Amino acid sequence: DNSCAAKGLLNEGNKDDERSSLLGHLQSFVKSQKVGQISISAGKFSSLYSPSGTTSSEAMSNLYRGVSRKDKPRSRHHGGLTQQKKQEIKEAFDLFDTDGSGTIDAKELNVAMRALGFEMTEEQINQMIADVDKDGSGSIDFDEFVHMMTAKIGERDTKEELMKAFRIIDNDKNGKISGDDIKRIAKELGESFTDREIQEMVDEADRDRMQPSSIFPQLFTHYYVSTIQLKSLLSILITGGLIRRRHFVEHFLGCCFHSGSSDLALSTFAASKIRNVSLQNLILRGLGNYGLYEDVLSVYKNCRALRCPSDDFTFPVVIKACTILGAFRKGEQIHGLVLKSGYGENVVVGTALVDFYAKSGFLGHARSLIDEIPQPDLVSLNALLAGYSLHGLDHEALEVFKRVFDLGLKPNSSTLATVIPVCSRSGRLDFGRSLHGYAVKSGSFTTDVLVPALISMYAGGHGLHLSSARMLFNDCYPRKNVAVWNSMISAYAQSQMPSEAIEVFQEMLHAELEPDVITFVSIIPSCDHVNESSSFGESLHGFVIKHGSELKIPVTTALLSMYAKLGDISKAELLFSSMPYKSLLSWNVMVSGYARSGQWYKSRAAFREMQLAGLSPDAASIVSVLSACSELMEAKSAQGFCIRKGIDSRINVSSALLGFYSECDHMAYCFNLFQRSEESRDIISWNTMISARVRRGEVEEAICLLQQMQKEGMRKDMVTLISILPICGNLYDGKAIHCYAVKSGADSDVSLVNALITMYCKCEEGEEMETGRWLFEAMTKKSVVSWNSLVSGYINHNRINEVWILLDRMIAENQWPNSVTLLNLLPLCCSLWQIKSIHAYAVRRGILPSQEIPLLPSLISAYSRFESIESCTSLFNSRRCTDVSSWNAIISAHIQTQNPEKALELFHHGLVEMGLQPDHITLLSLISAAYQLNSSKNLIDSITAYVLIKKGFGRDTSINNALIDSYAKTGNISTARMVFDSFQQKNAGSWNVMINGYGLHGDGESAVELFLKMKSSGFRPDHTTFSTTLSACSHARLVRQGLMVFESMAETGLQPRIEQYGCMVDLLGRTGHLMEASEIVRNVGDHPRIIDLLESLLGACRVYGDVEVAERVHHTMMMSSGRERASSGSYVALSNLYAGVGRWEDAGGARSNLDSQKLKKSAGFSVVL
């Protein structure tokens, strides 16, 4: 059966190996001619593949024809020959160099060619000598002979294989190819030809001057476009032995990459076993074009192992792969190979290295390489410029831009597109406009490159010139490309205008433009900010799948980030698990997503799994996992990892470490790190340090940092202004910052205006509160933070009615309250019904159940205020709480409702059995529960051991103070003092708690002694210290010591408050010093709470029977602003005093005055137990 003849060739083994090995030639012939019924002789078939349709002898003589003298061999390099071939040619040369002159003349060459199997005419011999005779001697030396014979051997091999192919096609062995032969082979190859097509093939094949030398490249390019066809052809190449022929492999690889079959290209390259520079460069370039940079490095490593050399085409591709993958160590090794291979001064290779170091963040290395290039061109300078721009080193970027002009180079569109973002970041919009004009005038203005950059520039600066960006976008003609649409979408997204970004995206779809990866990456983040963002994000995800981009790693990573930011971590996990290839960025998204949702353990676990997957964490990974670190040792481990990886000097890493240490209040580590990173400090580092100082109340240190930052030429940004607002010593300083913001054009920044509103609303003066409200009303675009700032201001000024009015207006303007708003409202609730209303709203808006961790504990605490423990328990059980704050809230609720046993049970279940780490709030609740139980000292001792020894909270002063207070209140004052003395970390609160403990035990002398020791230890007593000490003196009737303590307030610069006055009146009243007590009262003046002091003094007068002082006190009470509250009580007390000393008439008069003024004595009541 002739239809199966071709297939049988592949299965006949060694018997027909000659025929099967060249079936590829047969395919070339059939496909290129597109015919069937023909009759072609062997000579004519051979001419199809011989250059210029010549015979092999003619091809030999014409081999060098047309080659200029300058292109002839110039060195004694005999590459491409095996040692055996070289030896054979040397023996032939020596054999026919009969006179031993070292050259072969025409006669000797003719004899040599015949010996090697080639018949040449005299004319051909003479022509061969003339073509290779460099010195015009009329003879051939050894090097010329080798060069000639190398090409001839290849020609002979080609002819032999072509003749084998002819014999395969000539199935009936009659010396001609029949139509049946062609039809049979065409059928085997999956092709079908008509008789007319066969005749056309015959006619074309009969043309004498036919030159099909490019049949194979055309065949691969135009016919084998599917992977199935390519695999069939690959099997033919392998079984036919053609896989070892460089010419065939090169064209086959080109066809694989043309059809997108990169895996097949890799398989072919591995099977070919050919490892030369040209084939290596072909496969590396193809893989690089498809973005398969990991395969690039893998193939290059394989080639290096087989000692395949590299050239100036190899290195740029490999270096680019290292750049894209962030393989810094590998890139350094390639740099070493470049220097070893002698390509260190090559401009193309040097430019690739500059780009590698610049994008890797090692800009010093990149600058050194530029300096080593003798004549850097525009491309190399653009690479350095892009590196500086990428890492925000705007000053250095502008210096390189200036150097471009100094070298007499003309900036192109890529140069301008790199510099324009620098103008945007540095606020040099005028310079950016100048570049815009220069591009237009110089002809460098291109829609593809410059328009997107210019749109981003105009849209920068917090969207102040977004209208100019939109105008440029609208003026693009005749047709906007995808890059322009992408830039406009990105501009709106970055300006926090998600609705506009989505609108432009929809316009793009209506314009029938296909979105690309950048389009999706730009539009997906807008889903985080629009109303009903979750449903819109899911719809966009569906569109991505329909578009076929769901497998694109950047798009999938953007979707991951979207779900993580929306708090839907379960969908993010599902999408992440379905990704066939997980990039480093996708792992980083999961690490940060877990941290953002409060799942710290999962965040750290993902960080470890990423490394087990073979990925090396980068700076972004460290920044993400730092937010999940809960202990100092974890952060120090992360810092050590950064040092080992050589990324500790990265700006974002050092800033993240600074942020962690400052948040944990480890200022020693923070300050040391800040000092070591002197060369890499950016505005974020300065802001972090200033914010840390402000948060600790270290005003002077914060101001010094601000001054130092300005001396080093670092300009204040929005975050700086927001950070220093809280340390303004007075309103004047805050207004100065406000004026600076107005002058610098930053007064329209929403975040800064929100901070200013907060500042004005915190002022006690009501008129400044109105200034804050005026700022709020003047805002053209209000964020939910703006509304929350004003709500907090109204609460601070006790304008509760206006809070609820503002809330109604907020909802009317479609600005829905968020979790922060609800947190502000919960303390204002005066009924259980209001709390339930807020709870219902949170559920209806999707705030609960979600990842809004702070709201759940606040709701539980709010329910506990009204002792609705059932609601607390129901809310807590409604979700699986894995955060310690929720457990703290439910434990505290049971303590507030006097159920300490249940609180301890919850502590054991939630924080011991579930493995949650308690914080200081948990332990404070635990101590409070132990105090309520008050069953035995052993319980408190056990808790003390757990807190201090097992959990290591010995340095937490709030925990220490609670333990001291608990021991003191349970009667263990000696243990309390022992615990107090053992703590190294004390604050003013520690001393106050211990002094108060002595007061509760009536040990006033120890309290005064501890007070004096506190002052001598360098601690500054506060109002609480004086109140507790004076109270202890009052209970112990220590008048002299009490007066000494009271008078020492002036030494510390404190003015006595009503609490200290009250303690002194109580002390003097108890000890009968009534006149001195009345003088104390007189010094208080007209205070809203003076009635409390007067009533206390009046009671002391009754005890000691001092009518004179009592009458004076009664008169003062009648004249005070709070007399309505105290009138009846003072008349009754005075009447009883008169009766006690026997002045019955005056007692009756006091009662008569009570009745005449229609005042009623408060009714008493008794309790029967």
HELIX and SHEET records of a PDB file:
HELIX    1   1 ASN A    2  CYS A    4  5                                   3    
HELIX    2   2 ALA A    5  LEU A    9  1                                   5    
HELIX    3   3 GLY A   13  ASP A   16  5                                   4    
HELIX    4   4 ASP A   17  SER A   20  1                                   4    
HELIX    5   5 LEU A   23  GLN A   33  1                                  11    
HELIX    6   6 ALA A   42  TYR A   49  1                                   8    
HELIX    7   7 PRO A   51  GLY A   53  5                                   3    
HELIX    8   8 SER A   56  SER A   61  1                                   6    
HELIX    9   9 ARG A   69  ASP A   71  5                                   3    
HELIX   10  10 GLN A   83  PHE A   96  1                                  14    
HELIX   11  11 ALA A  106  ALA A  115  1                                  10    
HELIX   12  12 GLU A  122  VAL A  132  1                                  11    
HELIX   13  13 PHE A  142  ILE A  169  1                                  28    
HELIX   14  14 GLY A  179  GLU A  188  1                                  10    
HELIX   15  15 ASP A  195  ALA A  205  1                                  11    
HELIX   16  16 ILE A  215  HIS A  222  1                                   8    
HELIX   17  17 THR A  227  THR A  239  1                                  13    
HELIX   18  18 LEU A  242  ARG A  244  5                                   3    
HELIX   19  19 ARG A  246  HIS A  258  1                                  13    
HELIX   20  20 SER A  262  SER A  272  1                                  11    
HELIX   21  21 VAL A  277  ASN A  289  1                                  13    
HELIX   22  22 TYR A  293  ALA A  305  1                                  13    
HELIX   23  23 THR A  314  LEU A  325  1                                  12    
HELIX   24  24 PHE A  328  SER A  341  1                                  14    
HELIX   25  25 VAL A  347  LYS A  359  1                                  13    
HELIX   26  26 LEU A  363  GLU A  372  1                                  10    
HELIX   27  27 LEU A  378  LEU A  390  1                                  13    
HELIX   28  28 ASP A  394  ASP A  406  1                                  13    
HELIX   29  29 SER A  413  ARG A  425  1                                  13    
HELIX   30  30 LEU A  429  SER A  442  1                                  14    
HELIX   31  31 LEU A  450  GLY A  463  1                                  14    
HELIX   32  32 LEU A  466  ASP A  475  1                                  10    
HELIX   33  33 VAL A  482  GLN A  494  1                                  13    
HELIX   34  34 PRO A  498  HIS A  510  1                                  13    
HELIX   35  35 VAL A  517  ILE A  523  1                                   7    
HELIX   36  36 ILE A  524  ASP A  528  5                                   5    
HELIX   37  37 SER A  533  HIS A  547  1                                  15    
HELIX   38  38 ILE A  553  LYS A  565  1                                  13    
HELIX   39  39 ILE A  569  SER A  578  1                                  10    
HELIX   40  40 LEU A  584  ARG A  596  1                                  13    
HELIX   41  41 TRP A  600  LEU A  612  1                                  13    
HELIX   42  42 ALA A  619  LEU A  626  1                                   8    
HELIX   43  43 LEU A  632  LYS A  645  1                                  14    
HELIX   44  44 ILE A  651  GLU A  663  1                                  13    
HELIX   45  45 MET A  667  ARG A  676  1                                  10    
HELIX   46  46 ILE A  683  ARG A  695  1                                  13    
HELIX   47  47 VAL A  699  LYS A  711  1                                  13    
HELIX   48  48 MET A  718  ILE A  724  1                                   7    
HELIX   49  49 LEU A  725  ILE A  727  5                                   3    
HELIX   50  50 LEU A  731  LYS A  743  1                                  13    
HELIX   51  51 VAL A  750  LYS A  762  1                                  13    
HELIX   52  52 GLY A  766  ALA A  778  1                                  13    
HELIX   53  53 VAL A  784  ASN A  796  1                                  13    
HELIX   54  54 ILE A  800  ALA A  812  1                                  13    
HELIX   55  55 SER A  819  LEU A  825  1                                   7    
HELIX   56  56 LEU A  826  LEU A  828  5                                   3    
HELIX   57  57 LEU A  832  ARG A  844  1                                  13    
HELIX   58  58 LEU A  855  ARG A  865  1                                  11    
HELIX   59  59 ILE A  869  ASN A  877  1                                   9    
HELIX   60  60 VAL A  884  GLN A  896  1                                  13    
HELIX   61  61 PRO A  900  PHE A  907  1                                   8    
HELIX   62  62 HIS A  908  GLU A  913  3                                   6    
HELIX   63  63 HIS A  920  LEU A  933  1                                  14    
HELIX   64  64 LYS A  937  ALA A  945  1                                   9    
HELIX   65  65 TYR A  946  LYS A  950  3                                   5    
HELIX   66  66 THR A  957  LYS A  969  1                                  13    
HELIX   67  67 ILE A  973  SER A  982  1                                  10    
HELIX   68  68 ALA A  988  LEU A 1000  1                                  13    
HELIX   69  69 GLY A 1004  SER A 1016  1                                  13    
HELIX   70  70 HIS A 1023  ALA A 1036  1                                  14    
HELIX   71  71 VAL A 1039  GLU A 1047  1                                   9    
HELIX   72  72 ILE A 1058  ARG A 1070  1                                  13    
HELIX   73  73 LEU A 1074  VAL A 1084  1                                  11    
HELIX   74  74 ILE A 1090  TYR A 1104  1                                  15    
HELIX   75  75 VAL A 1107  MET A 1119  1                                  13    
HELIX   76  76 ARG A 1123  GLY A 1140  1                                  18    
HELIX   77  77 TRP A 1144  SER A 1156  1                                  13    
SHEET    1   A 2 ILE A  40  SER A  41  0                                        
SHEET    2   A 2 LYS A 176  ILE A 177 -1                                        
SHEET    1   B 2 THR A 103  ILE A 104  0                                        
SHEET    2   B 2 ILE A 140  ASP A 141 -1                                        
END                                                                             
